[in-house]
């Protein structure tokens, strides 16, 4: 071993190894992503191929069962070709013909800077896209009589890629490029199955796909968000805020887009086993934690943040920072229906955070008031005259908790009654 080898600095070598390790990990992620996209494209081609021949040959649904049996017999080592999965492949191909994929790609460009209005318009446009013809109908309606496939309509069974290319009258390479450019290629198959089972309009399917990619959702999280009607809560709800009057246009649009109404907090907690006392003690922390249901770009700053103003002590329930908004977000949680004085209290905390925490590169601090119900007219009136940006939303406590926790959890009604008491007690402890 040379002196140079012996003289390698430990710190430099560790940094060298860490850099190599990071590259390996990133490469693995890229390979997995590429493999997933290729598998999806394969499933899409298979679905189109089966649909074509079903229609061409007049085969009924039983052909799927026979096909699954034949694949299992001839290729026993190949997984993923069950009756159920082959049926999903057909549904996958039927749901996302080339025209729909192209519309998704074009919508991506339009929504670089999302807002509620932009997304609503885009979703409506996608929902109104005429449902594309199935493969056989496309062939039969083709006006290009010079295409060989139109003259000889695949009487013989041909290669899958060749057949699909002929159906759409596009080279398979171009078809693959379009598929890979769409959000369809960027989520896993389990997530697609959930979306296919959801019976959502095409535009809403697109939105959930985009959210899955941006948020890094697992298929289970995606299922939960669909069941909790996230699209309706974030896009289709009548939100109460004064963002337009208090924030410049780009930021007000984004703030309104990120706001949900209602928020849903799942109190099934951080532990698989928990007794009643533990759950009660951790309730506020659980609620705080699940405020990150707010979405991508939010970072936790502080809970029960102490501010000494004059001779008095004040405690803000929760302070977050949103990276996209470049702004602090002060959250006040109330276990009672909205009262106008709540807006005044939140406005006070916004002023304090602006003074004590906000830096010169930060935008205006935003306030979010979460209440157990509200009269929207009263709430909107209450915001009139405030110069600080404030949003008011309801919140709900999820009743969907694991069976092993049900016996330990207090009732939802008890939780709602005790939430205010718990918040007050924690404030007193910190004084």
N, C-alpha and C positions, 0 to 999 in steps of 0.2 A: 504494500500500500504506500503510495507516495505521500510526501509531506503535505502536498496540496490537499489530498484527501483527508489527512489528519487535521488540517487547519480549517476545515469547513465550520463556519460559525453555526452553532446550534439554532439560533434565532432565524438566520437566513435560510437554513435548510428546512426548518419547520414552516416558514412562509412559503418556500418552494413546494413542499409537499401539500400544504393547504391549497395552493393555487391549482396544483395538479388534481387534487381531490375534488375541488369545486368544478373543474372542467369535466371530470368524469361524471359527476352527478348531473350536471347540466346536459351532457351528451345523452345520458340515460333517459332523462326527461324528454328530450327531443326525439329519441328513438321510440320511446313508448307512445308519445303523441303521434308520431308519424305512423307507427304500427296501428294505432287506433283508427286514424283517418283512413288508412288503406283497408282495414277490415270493414269500416262503414261503407266505403265505396264498393267493396266486394258484395256486401249485403244488398246495397242499392241495385247493383247490376243483376244479382240473383233474383231480386224481387221483380224487376222489369222483365227479365227473361221468363220467369214462371208465369207472370201475368199475360205476356204475349202469347205463350203457347196454350195457356188455359183458354183464352179467347179464340185462338186460331183453330185449336183442335176440338173446341166445344167441351173441354174437360170441366168437370165440376170441382167442388171443394175437396172431394176424396182423393184427388191427385196429390195433394199435399201430404197426406198420410202415406200413400204409396211411395212418394219421393223420399220421405224421411226414412222409411224402411229400407229402401234401396241404397241410400247413402250409408246407413248404419251397417248394412250387409257388405257392401263393396269397400267402404272406407271406415272400418271400425275404430281407427285411431283418431278420426276427425270428430271434434266436438262442436257443438253450436248449431246442429242441423236437425233439431227436434221438430216435431209437428208444430209446436207452439212458435218456435223461433222462425221457421220458414214462413208461417203465416204473418209474423211481424215483418219479415223482409218484404213481403208483398204489400203490406200496409205502408211500410216505409217508402217504397217506390211509388205507390199511388199518391201518397201525401206530398212528396217532393219531386215532381217532374222537373225537367230542366227549366221550364218557364218560371216556376216557383223559386228554384235555386238562384236564377238570374235576378229575380225581384229582391231576394234577400241580400245579395251582394250590392245591388244598387241602393237599398235602404241603409246598409252599413255606412255608405258614403254620406248620405243625408243626415245621419244621426251622430256625426263626429262630436258635436256639442249638443247633447240631448236637453230637451225641455218637455214639459207635459204636453204642450201644444204640438210640437214636432212629432213626438212619439204617437200621440193620438191620431194625427193626420196620417202618419206612416202606417200605423196599425190598420186604420180604416182602409187605406189604399191596398194593403196586402190582403185584407179580408175580402175586398171586392175584385181581386184578380180572378178571372174566370177559371173554374176548375179545368185543368188540362185534360185533354183526351187520353184515354188509356192507350197503350202502345199499338194495339191492333187498329183502333180507330184512327190513330195518327197516320199509319201506313195507308189505310184506305182512302183517307181524305187528302193525301198528298197530291199537290198539283204538279209535282216534278215527275213527269212520265218517263224521263230519261234515266232516272235512278233505277239501277238493276233490281233492287229489292221491290220496287213498285211493279216491275214487269213480271218478276218471279217471286211471289209473296211468301218466301221461306217455306216452300212445301217440304224441304228437307231440314232436318235438325242440324243447326250449325253451332259454331263456337259462341259462347255467351257474349263475349265482348263484341264479336262481329255482329251478332244479332242486335244487341242494344245500340250499337253504332248505326246500323241500318234503320232501326226503328226511329231514332231521332235524327237520322241523316246528318250526322256529325262525327268526325273522327274521334275515336275513343280517347285519344290524348287530350283533345280540347274539352271533351266532356269531363275528364278527370280533373283538369285544371279548374274548371268552373265549380265542380263539386268541392274541391279542396279550398277554394276561396270563400265558400259560404260558411256560415256558423254551424250548419248541419254537421260539418266534418270535425268540429272542435269540442263536442261533448261525447261522453261514452255511450255505449249501446244500452246500458241499463237506464240511463237518463232518457234516451230516445223511447224506450219501451214505456216509461212513465208518461211521457208527453203523448205518445200514440194512444194510450189508454185514457187520456184526460178529456178527449172530445172538445178541445179548445179550437177556436178559429185560427186560421193560418197565421195571422198577424200576431196574436197573443202567444202562439207557439214560438214564433220568432223571438219575441221579447224575453220569454223565459230561457230560451237558448242563450241569448246574449247575456242575461243576468248570470246564468250558470258559468259561462266563460269568465266574465269579469270578476265575479265573486269567488270563483274556485269552488262552487258547490259540489258536494257529492250527490249521488242520485237520491239518497235519503233526504238530504236537505232540500233538493229540488221538489221532491214529493210533498214535503211538509209545506213549502212555500206555495205550491199550487193549491193544496188543501186549505191553507190559510188565506187564499185569495189575495196574494201579494199584489198582483196587477191591479185589481180593483182598489186596494188600499192605497197604492202609490200613484196610480195614474187616473183611475176612474172616480175617485172620491172628490167631494166638494170640500176643499181644504180651506181652513180659516187662518189667514195670516195677513200681514200688512207689508209683505216683502216688496211688492211693486212700488209702493210709496216710499220705502225707506232704503232700498238697495238699487244700485245701477243695474241696467237690464241684463247683462250676462249673468251676474251673480244672483239676481232675484229669480231668474228662470231656473238656474241650477238649484237654488235653495228650495224653491217650490217643488221641483222634481224629486229631490231627496226626501222631502217630508212625506210621512205616511199618516193615514187616518182610517181606522185606529191602528195603534201599535199592539202587538200581541206578545205577552211575556209568558213564557213557559216556566213555571216554578218547579218543574221536576228537575231536581237539582244536580249538583255537582257530584254527589255520591250515590253509589248504587244502594247503599243501606244508610238510612238516617232515621233517627228517632224524632219525635215531635219537637222536643226542645231544640235540637240541632237545627231543624228546618226553620223554626221560629227565629232563632238567633241569626240565621243566615239569610233570612227572607230579603232584607233590603239589599244585601250584597248580590243575591240572585237577580233581583230586579235590575240593579245597576248593570250587572253583567249582560243581561239580555237586552239592555238598551242598544247594544251593538247590533241588534236586529235592525237598527236604523240603516245599515247597509255599508257598502264599500266606502273607504276613505275616512272613516271615523276612528280616531285614536283616543284612548282613555287618558285623561289628565289628572283628575282628582274626584274623590267622593267626599261629601261633607267638607268642602273646602272652607277653611276658616279665613275670615277677613275681619280685622279690627278697624272699625270706622269710628273716629272720635273716641268716645269712652264705651262704645258698645261692640259686642261680638256678633258676627253674622256667619251663617254656614250655608253655602250653596249646595244643593243636593248632589248635583253631578255636573262636572265640566268635561267636555270633550273637545277635540280639535278635528276639524274636517280638512283634510289635505287638499281636496279639490276646490273647496271654497276659500282656502287659506284664511280660516277664521275660527275663533273659539265658538263653541256652542254651549250655552248654559241651559241645563235641563232642571226644571222644577216638577216634582212629582206630587200630585194630590190624590188622596184616596176618596175624595168627594167630588160631586159635580162642580163644574166651573162657576166661579164667582168673579165679578169684575175686579175686586181688589187683588185677586191673584195676579192679574196682568201688571198692576202697579208694583207688586213685590218683585216679579221677574224683571221688570224694567229697571228697578233699583240694582239688582245683581248684574245686569248687563252693563250698566254704567260703571260699577265697581270693577268688573273684569276688564272693561275697556281701559280703565285707569291703571289697574295694578298688573295686568298680565299682557295685554295687547302690545305687540311690538310694532315698529314702524313699517314693517313689511306685511303685517297682518291686516286683513280687511275687517270691517265692522263686526263686532261680536253679535251673534244671533241667539235669540232666546226661544226655547221650546217648552211650552207648558203642557204637561200631560195630566189629564183629569179623568175621573171616572164618570164620563158623560158630560154633555154640554148642550145648551141651547145655542145653535149656530148664529142666530140673529143677535142674541145678547152678546155672544163672544165677539162678533164682528164690530158691534157698536163699542165694545169695551176697548178695542184696539185703536179706535179713531182718536187722533191727537198725539199718539206716541211717535217719537222720532226714531226709536230703536226698533229693529226688525224682530218681530215676535210671531211665532206660529203656535196655534192651539190645536191639540189633537186629543182624541179619546185613547184610552188603553183598555185592553182586556186581559184577564188572567186565564191562561189556557187550562182547561179541565182535562186535557189529554195527558195523563201522567202514568208512568209504569205501574203495573199491578202491585209490585213489591213496595211502592211508596204510598199507596192509597190509604193504608191503615195509619200511617204516620202523619200524613198531611192534614192540617186543619181544613175545614170546608172553605170554599171560595168566598162565601159570605164572611166567615171569620177573618180570612186574610184581608179582605177589603176593609173591614172594620178596624183591624189592628195595624194596618199599614201606617196610618198617620201617627199612632201612638209610638210605633217603633222608630219612625223618623225623629219624632220629638225627643224620645229617650236618648237616642244616639247623639243628638245635638247637645243635650244636657250633660252627657258624659264628657264631651270635649270642652266644655266651658271650665 
